[in-house]
Amino acid sequence: MTTVENEDQTEESRLQLPIPYRYEGVRSVEDVVGEYQHLLPEEQTDSKVRVAGRVMRLRGQGALVFAELRDWTGHVQLFVEQNTAGNFTHFKHLHLGDWIGASGTVMRTKRGELSVKVTDWVLLAPALKNFGDKWKGVSDPEVRYRQREVDLWANDEVREIFLKRGKIIKSVREFLDKKGFIEVETPVLQAVEGGAAAKPFVTHHNALHADLSLRIALELYLKRALVGGFEKVYEIGRVFRNEGLSPRHNPEFTMLELYQAYGDYTDMMELVEQLVANACYMLHSTTVITYQGEEIDLTPPWRRATMEELIFDSTGKSINLAMERDQIALVADELNVSYSKNDGPGKIMLEIYEKTTEPYLKGPVHVYDYPKEVSPLARDHRSKPGYVERFETVIANRELANAFSELNDPKEQRERLQIQASLKAAGDEEAMSVDEDFLRALEQGMPPTGGLGVGIDRLVMLLTDQSNIKEVILFPALRRETTFSDNDRIDTI
């Protein structure tokens, strides 16, 4: 029989190995390494342990095989001798990515590698497809994002990002819980989408014989909870916007929204500073980070500046809503900023800011006092006609948070939503609709309120130094594959 025939036979018999339904007594690699870290080179113990995970490295030396076994907590070497380990031939022909369970004694090799000297092992699940080499990683972005399960094993830094994501979200919850906020859940399927300017995804509910939208924001139901007596309320949840893909945008993403009775937008400025600084310190033990090669100091307090001030800083142009619309439009023309003929002065001002100023703000900075025209859910500014009490927090050239002194006058809220509805009827797919249930709730009375929304994905991007949102969403939206092959190639570095 030829060597090739022997190899094929071994491969076939590997796939015939019995797979157990469970594997008891497994200890985490982190636990084993921590307990036996003190062992000296060539020191052996009689302590038996049982570990399980994927084989991520395999190297044979005659009657000896070295393998790296990795679980979700770390990796440890398996030291497998032909004379002491059962089923040695099959072990030698394992594939990268195979799941195995192994038991044996703990030792440290002559070269100083902490190892489990295997006496027994069992195949838990074979990897039938090509698996990325741990030492080379997976580099093809198409494979990395589409087959994230491979990416997580092949690239250590990717797994670390998502472990950090979990810690960041945990820190946000703990921070808000300590502040007395109550976490709630609100509907994902909504009869009337609202709370943001965005095009929704629409589906049909057969039993109700009605079209419903996936929520584009968490806002309106959370405010109804506030009306119901929850004075401090928040939700961390998925929202869905039928928009394009970019390094900063994914059609489904995670938002934190919170509402605090008896507060206003200045309270929200302090709250978001504390929340972000707390998450940063929890992760890095400092509030000074490096993002894409630039140092950013997240230590509160942060700079506060009006939109008008920042436009002047970046363009040298002075504009405000006391000017005529044509005067503001002339400034936009001079700056090569496009706008619609139906846009009012506030919308044109926002276009100027978003095109000439926001992309260049390193921050952190609270950009406050927005035009009323572009803020249908925010309360009128207490001293500046035409403006509302709203701010957006910009860090590293992108919006991280959006906050208001919330509009709580049901009559004015109806008027503003009716204006939005007329814009929608005229063809603006991102304009809001009139939500009668929300307006009815406001008529019950909502106290003065500060509201805040934070993009969790962008917060994770900031604190893990990632420039592409796909790196922090476990399974990002991708264009559908047009072809599929059982022999999918995994490109390595």
Helices and strands as residue ranges (DSSP letters): H 3-14, H 29-36, E 44-61, E 64-71, E 74-81, H 88-92, E 99-108, E 114-125, H 141-146, H 148-154, H 156-178, E 182-183, E 189-190, E 202-205, E 210-214, H 219-227, E 232-240, E 252-261, H 265-284, E 288-291, E 294-297, E 303-306, H 307-315, H 325-334, H 345-356, G 358-360, E 365-371, G 372-374, E 387-395, E 398-405, H 410-425, H 436-443, E 449-455, H 456-464, G 469-471
